[in-house]
Amino acid sequence: MPLLDRLYISLRMFWALLAYAPPLRARMLLPGVVLMTVSIGLAHAGQGFTPGQNFAMAFGAALIARLMLRLPETLARLRPVVGSGLSAAVVYLSFAPILLILWGQDALWCQRLATVMNLGWVLVYMSDVMGNRSLVTRMIWPDQSIADHLPALTRVMVLLHMSCALLNETMIRVLQPEVWMLYWALAPMLMHYARHALVQTVRMDARAN
């Protein structure tokens, strides 16, 4: 089958599969709720904070909420692979970006952090691609039904996170910081549906070939 025809069919499957994504867990949107709530509260507190300080404190609180939500699941996945000691080190290092933005007190630092995190995932998945392995995707998707498709899924995740980094940079340029907060709050929902559709597209494309 010609490459363009395969690409067209894959794109059609992707959009069709968006409708069959599993329900979004409400707790995934909690960091966004924390971000908006703390930001509004600080703006009306009248404590003399600068806009950059307000943004940094609200964003730091949202990152802490996100970290606390993901911590149990992350530790459960890391321990069998790297051991308890390294897992704890990863957790401690996860707080470094929060300390950095609180120290910088700059809205742009907070916004660019989302770009840096996506580029970090690009490097992680690229290391798997270059090493001809699928350690990260296997850890995230341990389901045996997708085991044969992990190399393709790893390459797809590279493209997904690169696209997210570019999208975030575009949003930074075209949106006011207050509006960008809303985009960041809804980003987990967008990622949830995009990842599900991509995983199913990889599965169906592999079966078709």
MIDO-132198 format. One record per residue: x, y, z of N, C-alpha, C in turn; residue number from 1; residue in one letter. Coordinates in steps of 0.2 Angstrom, whole numbers. Layout:
REM residues N
{atom {X Y Z} {X Y Z} {X Y Z} NUM "a"}
...
REM end
This chain:
REM residues 209
{atom {4 -6 0} {0 0 0} {4 6 0} 1 "m"}
{atom {3 11 -4} {7 17 -5} {7 21 2} 2 "p"}
{atom {13 25 3} {13 28 10} {8 33 11} 3 "l"}
{atom {6 37 6} {1 42 7} {-6 39 8} 4 "l"}
{atom {-7 33 5} {-14 30 7} {-14 27 14} 5 "d"}
{atom {-8 24 16} {-8 22 23} {-9 28 28} 6 "r"}
{atom {-5 34 26} {-6 39 31} {-13 42 31} 7 "l"}
{atom {-16 42 25} {-23 44 25} {-28 40 29} 8 "y"}
{atom {-27 33 29} {-31 28 32} {-30 29 40} 9 "i"}
{atom {-23 30 42} {-22 31 49} {-25 37 52} 10 "s"}
{atom {-25 42 48} {-28 48 51} {-35 48 51} 11 "l"}
{atom {-39 44 47} {-46 43 47} {-47 38 54} 12 "r"}
{atom {-43 33 55} {-44 29 61} {-43 33 67} 13 "m"}
{atom {-38 38 67} {-37 42 73} {-43 46 75} 14 "f"}
{atom {-46 49 70} {-51 54 72} {-57 49 74} 15 "w"}
{atom {-58 44 70} {-64 39 72} {-63 37 79} 16 "a"}
{atom {-57 35 81} {-56 32 88} {-57 37 94} 17 "l"}
{atom {-56 43 92} {-57 48 97} {-64 47 101} 18 "l"}
{atom {-69 45 97} {-76 45 100} {-76 39 104} 19 "a"}
{atom {-71 34 104} {-72 28 108} {-67 28 114} 20 "y"}
{atom {-64 34 116} {-59 34 121} {-63 33 128} 21 "a"}
{atom {-59 30 133} {-62 29 139} {-63 35 143} 22 "p"}
{atom {-68 36 147} {-70 42 151} {-64 45 154} 23 "p"}
{atom {-63 51 154} {-58 55 158} {-59 55 165} 24 "l"}
{atom {-54 53 169} {-55 53 176} {-55 60 178} 25 "r"}
{atom {-59 62 182} {-60 69 185} {-54 72 188} 26 "a"}
{atom {-51 67 192} {-45 70 196} {-39 72 191} 27 "r"}
{atom {-39 70 185} {-34 72 180} {-34 80 179} 28 "m"}
{atom {-40 83 180} {-41 90 179} {-40 94 186} 29 "l"}
{atom {-39 90 191} {-38 94 198} {-32 99 198} 30 "l"}
{atom {-26 97 195} {-21 103 195} {-23 109 191} 31 "p"}
{atom {-27 108 186} {-30 114 183} {-34 118 187} 32 "g"}
{atom {-39 115 191} {-43 118 195} {-39 122 201} 33 "v"}
{atom {-34 118 203} {-30 122 208} {-26 128 205} 34 "v"}
{atom {-24 127 199} {-21 133 196} {-25 139 196} 35 "l"}
{atom {-31 138 193} {-36 143 192} {-39 146 199} 36 "m"}
{atom {-40 142 204} {-42 144 210} {-37 148 214} 37 "t"}
{atom {-31 146 214} {-26 149 218} {-24 156 214} 38 "v"}
{atom {-24 156 208} {-23 162 204} {-28 167 205} 39 "s"}
{atom {-35 165 205} {-40 170 206} {-40 172 214} 40 "i"}
{atom {-38 168 218} {-38 170 225} {-32 175 227} 41 "g"}
{atom {-26 173 224} {-21 178 225} {-22 185 222} 42 "l"}
{atom {-26 185 216} {-27 191 212} {-32 195 217} 43 "a"}
{atom {-36 192 221} {-41 196 225} {-39 197 232} 44 "h"}
{atom {-33 194 233} {-31 194 240} {-28 201 242} 45 "a"}
{atom {-26 205 237} {-23 212 239} {-17 212 243} 46 "g"}
{atom {-13 207 242} {-6 207 246} {0 210 243} 47 "q"}
{atom {-2 213 237} {4 217 234} {9 212 230} 48 "g"}
{atom {6 206 228} {11 202 224} {11 205 217} 49 "f"}
{atom {16 204 214} {17 205 207} {13 200 202} 50 "t"}
{atom {11 202 196} {8 196 192} {13 190 191} 51 "p"}
{atom {19 191 191} {24 185 190} {24 181 196} 52 "g"}
{atom {23 184 202} {23 181 209} {17 177 209} 53 "q"}
{atom {11 180 207} {4 177 208} {5 170 203} 54 "n"}
{atom {7 171 197} {7 166 192} {12 160 195} 55 "f"}
{atom {18 162 197} {22 157 200} {19 153 206} 56 "a"}
{atom {16 156 210} {14 153 216} {8 148 214} 57 "m"}
{atom {3 151 210} {-2 147 207} {0 141 203} 58 "a"}
{atom {5 142 199} {7 136 195} {11 131 199} 59 "f"}
{atom {15 134 204} {18 129 209} {13 125 213} 60 "g"}
{atom {8 128 215} {3 124 219} {0 119 214} 61 "a"}
{atom {-1 120 208} {-4 116 203} {1 110 201} 62 "a"}
{atom {7 111 201} {12 106 200} {12 101 206} 63 "l"}
{atom {12 104 212} {12 100 218} {6 95 218} 64 "i"}
{atom {0 98 216} {-6 94 215} {-5 88 210} 65 "a"}
{atom {-2 90 204} {-1 85 199} {4 80 201} 66 "r"}
{atom {9 82 205} {14 77 207} {11 72 212} 67 "l"}
{atom {7 75 217} {4 71 222} {-1 66 219} 68 "m"}
{atom {-4 68 214} {-9 63 210} {-5 57 207} 69 "l"}
{atom {0 59 204} {4 54 200} {9 50 204} 70 "r"}
{atom {11 52 210} {16 49 214} {15 42 215} 71 "l"}
{atom {9 39 218} {8 32 219} {9 28 213} 72 "p"}
{atom {6 30 207} {7 26 201} {14 26 198} 73 "e"}
{atom {17 32 199} {24 32 196} {29 28 200} 74 "t"}
{atom {28 28 207} {32 24 211} {31 16 210} 75 "l"}
{atom {25 14 209} {23 7 207} {26 5 201} 76 "a"}
{atom {27 9 196} {30 7 190} {37 7 190} 77 "r"}
{atom {40 12 194} {47 13 194} {51 7 198} 78 "l"}
{atom {48 6 204} {51 1 208} {53 -5 205} 79 "r"}
{atom {49 -9 202} {51 -15 199} {57 -14 193} 80 "p"}
{atom {57 -8 191} {62 -7 185} {69 -5 188} 81 "v"}
{atom {69 0 192} {75 3 194} {76 3 202} 82 "v"}
{atom {72 0 206} {73 -1 213} {70 5 217} 83 "g"}
{atom {70 4 224} {67 9 228} {71 15 229} 84 "s"}
{atom {78 14 229} {82 20 230} {82 25 224} 85 "g"}
{atom {83 22 218} {82 27 212} {75 30 211} 86 "l"}
{atom {70 26 213} {63 28 213} {62 34 217} 87 "s"}
{atom {65 34 223} {64 39 228} {68 46 225} 88 "a"}
{atom {74 44 222} {78 50 220} {74 54 214} 89 "a"}
{atom {71 50 210} {67 53 205} {61 57 207} 90 "v"}
{atom {58 55 213} {53 58 216} {55 65 219} 91 "v"}
{atom {61 65 222} {64 71 225} {66 76 219} 92 "y"}
{atom {69 73 214} {70 78 208} {64 81 205} 93 "l"}
{atom {58 78 206} {52 80 203} {50 87 206} 94 "s"}
{atom {53 88 212} {51 95 215} {56 100 213} 95 "f"}
{atom {61 99 209} {66 104 207} {63 109 203} 96 "a"}
{atom {59 107 198} {55 112 194} {51 117 198} 97 "p"}
{atom {48 114 203} {43 119 207} {47 124 211} 98 "i"}
{atom {53 122 213} {57 126 217} {60 132 212} 99 "l"}
{atom {61 129 206} {64 134 201} {59 140 199} 100 "l"}
{atom {53 138 198} {48 143 196} {46 147 202} 101 "i"}
{atom {46 145 208} {45 149 214} {51 154 215} 102 "l"}
{atom {57 152 213} {63 156 214} {63 161 208} 103 "w"}
{atom {61 159 202} {61 164 197} {55 169 197} 104 "g"}
{atom {49 167 199} {43 171 200} {42 175 193} 105 "q"}
{atom {42 171 188} {41 174 181} {36 169 177} 106 "d"}
{atom {31 172 175} {26 168 171} {28 165 165} 107 "a"}
{atom {33 168 162} {36 165 156} {40 158 158} 108 "l"}
{atom {43 158 163} {47 152 166} {42 147 167} 109 "w"}
{atom {36 148 170} {31 143 171} {28 140 164} 110 "c"}
{atom {27 145 160} {24 143 153} {29 138 149} 111 "q"}
{atom {36 140 150} {41 137 146} {42 130 149} 112 "r"}
{atom {41 129 156} {42 123 159} {38 117 156} 113 "l"}
{atom {32 119 153} {28 114 150} {31 112 143} 114 "a"}
{atom {34 116 140} {38 115 134} {44 110 136} 115 "t"}
{atom {48 112 141} {54 108 143} {52 101 145} 116 "v"}
{atom {46 100 148} {44 94 150} {43 89 144} 117 "m"}
{atom {39 92 139} {38 88 133} {44 87 130} 118 "n"}
{atom {49 91 129} {55 90 126} {59 84 130} 119 "l"}
{atom {58 84 136} {61 79 140} {59 72 138} 120 "g"}
{atom {52 72 138} {49 66 135} {51 64 128} 121 "w"}
{atom {52 69 124} {55 67 117} {62 64 118} 122 "v"}
{atom {66 67 122} {73 64 123} {72 57 126} 123 "l"}
{atom {68 55 131} {67 49 134} {65 44 128} 124 "v"}
{atom {60 46 125} {57 41 120} {62 40 114} 125 "y"}
{atom {66 45 112} {71 45 107} {77 40 109} 126 "m"}
{atom {78 40 115} {84 36 118} {81 28 117} 127 "s"}
{atom {75 27 117} {72 20 116} {73 19 109} 128 "d"}
{atom {71 24 105} {71 23 97} {78 21 95} 129 "v"}
{atom {83 25 97} {90 25 95} {93 18 98} 130 "m"}
{atom {91 16 104} {93 10 106} {89 4 104} 131 "g"}
{atom {84 5 100} {80 -1 97} {77 -5 103} 132 "n"}
{atom {75 -1 108} {71 -4 114} {65 0 115} 133 "r"}
{atom {61 -3 120} {54 0 121} {53 0 129} 134 "s"}
{atom {58 2 133} {58 1 140} {52 6 143} 135 "l"}
{atom {52 12 140} {47 17 143} {40 15 141} 136 "v"}
{atom {39 14 135} {32 12 133} {30 6 136} 137 "t"}
{atom {34 1 137} {33 -5 141} {31 -4 148} 138 "r"}
{atom {34 1 151} {32 2 158} {26 6 158} 139 "m"}
{atom {24 10 153} {18 14 154} {12 10 151} 140 "i"}
{atom {13 5 146} {8 1 144} {10 -6 145} 141 "w"}
{atom {10 -9 150} {12 -16 152} {7 -21 149} 142 "p"}
{atom {1 -19 146} {-3 -24 143} {0 -28 138} 143 "d"}
{atom {0 -35 138} {3 -39 133} {0 -39 126} 144 "q"}
{atom {-7 -36 126} {-10 -36 119} {-7 -31 115} 145 "s"}
{atom {-3 -26 118} {1 -21 114} {8 -22 113} 146 "i"}
{atom {11 -28 116} {18 -29 117} {21 -29 110} 147 "a"}
{atom {18 -31 105} {21 -32 98} {21 -25 95} 148 "d"}
{atom {17 -20 97} {17 -14 94} {21 -8 97} 149 "h"}
{atom {25 -10 102} {28 -5 106} {33 -1 103} 150 "l"}
{atom {37 -4 98} {42 0 94} {39 6 90} 151 "p"}
{atom {33 4 87} {29 9 83} {26 14 88} 152 "a"}
{atom {24 12 93} {21 17 98} {26 21 101} 153 "l"}
{atom {32 19 102} {37 23 105} {39 29 100} 154 "t"}
{atom {39 27 93} {40 33 88} {34 38 88} 155 "r"}
{atom {28 35 89} {22 39 89} {23 44 95} 156 "v"}
{atom {25 42 101} {26 46 107} {31 52 106} 157 "m"}
{atom {36 50 102} {41 55 100} {37 61 97} 158 "v"}
{atom {33 59 92} {30 64 88} {24 68 92} 159 "l"}
{atom {21 64 96} {16 67 100} {19 73 105} 160 "l"}
{atom {24 71 109} {27 76 113} {30 81 110} 161 "h"}
{atom {33 80 104} {36 86 100} {30 90 98} 162 "m"}
{atom {25 88 96} {19 92 94} {16 96 100} 163 "s"}
{atom {16 93 106} {14 96 112} {19 102 113} 164 "c"}
{atom {25 101 113} {30 106 114} {29 112 109} 165 "a"}
{atom {28 111 103} {27 116 98} {20 119 99} 166 "l"}
{atom {15 116 101} {9 119 102} {9 123 108} 167 "l"}
{atom {13 121 113} {13 126 119} {17 132 118} 168 "n"}
{atom {22 132 114} {26 138 112} {21 142 108} 169 "e"}
{atom {17 139 103} {12 143 100} {7 147 104} 170 "t"}
{atom {5 143 109} {0 146 114} {3 152 118} 171 "m"}
{atom {9 151 120} {13 156 123} {13 163 120} 172 "i"}
{atom {14 162 113} {15 168 109} {8 171 107} 173 "r"}
{atom {3 167 107} {-4 170 105} {-9 172 110} 174 "v"}
{atom {-7 169 116} {-12 170 122} {-9 174 127} 175 "l"}
{atom {-13 177 131} {-11 181 137} {-10 176 142} 176 "q"}
{atom {-6 177 147} {-4 172 152} {-10 169 156} 177 "p"}
{atom {-15 174 157} {-21 171 161} {-25 166 156} 178 "e"}
{atom {-25 168 150} {-29 163 145} {-25 156 144} 179 "v"}
{atom {-18 157 144} {-14 151 144} {-15 146 150} 180 "w"}
{atom {-17 149 156} {-19 145 161} {-24 140 160} 181 "m"}
{atom {-29 143 156} {-35 139 154} {-33 133 150} 182 "l"}
{atom {-29 135 145} {-26 130 140} {-22 124 144} 183 "y"}
{atom {-18 126 149} {-14 121 153} {-19 117 157} 184 "w"}
{atom {-24 120 160} {-29 116 164} {-32 111 160} 185 "a"}
{atom {-34 112 153} {-37 108 149} {-32 103 145} 186 "l"}
{atom {-26 104 146} {-21 100 142} {-21 93 144} 187 "a"}
{atom {-22 91 150} {-23 84 152} {-28 80 148} 188 "p"}
{atom {-34 84 147} {-40 81 144} {-38 80 136} 189 "m"}
{atom {-34 85 133} {-32 84 126} {-27 78 125} 190 "l"}
{atom {-23 78 130} {-18 72 130} {-21 65 131} 191 "m"}
{atom {-26 65 135} {-29 59 136} {-32 56 130} 192 "h"}
{atom {-36 60 127} {-39 58 121} {-35 57 115} 193 "y"}
{atom {-30 61 114} {-25 60 109} {-21 54 110} 194 "a"}
{atom {-18 52 116} {-15 46 117} {-19 40 116} 195 "r"}
{atom {-25 40 118} {-29 34 117} {-30 33 110} 196 "h"}
{atom {-32 38 106} {-33 37 99} {-26 35 95} 197 "a"}
{atom {-21 37 97} {-14 35 94} {-13 28 96} 198 "l"}
{atom {-14 26 102} {-12 19 104} {-17 14 99} 199 "v"}
{atom {-23 16 99} {-28 12 95} {-26 12 88} 200 "q"}
{atom {-24 18 85} {-22 18 78} {-16 14 77} 201 "t"}
{atom {-11 14 81} {-5 10 80} {-7 2 80} 202 "v"}
{atom {-12 0 85} {-14 -7 85} {-18 -9 78} 203 "r"}
{atom {-22 -5 76} {-26 -6 70} {-22 -6 64} 204 "m"}
{atom {-17 -1 63} {-13 -1 58} {-8 -7 57} 205 "d"}
{atom {-6 -9 63} {-2 -15 63} {-6 -21 61} 206 "a"}
{atom {-12 -22 63} {-16 -28 61} {-18 -27 53} 207 "r"}
{atom {-18 -21 51} {-20 -21 44} {-14 -22 39} 208 "a"}
{atom {-8 -22 42} {-2 -24 38} {1 -30 41} 209 "n"}
REM end
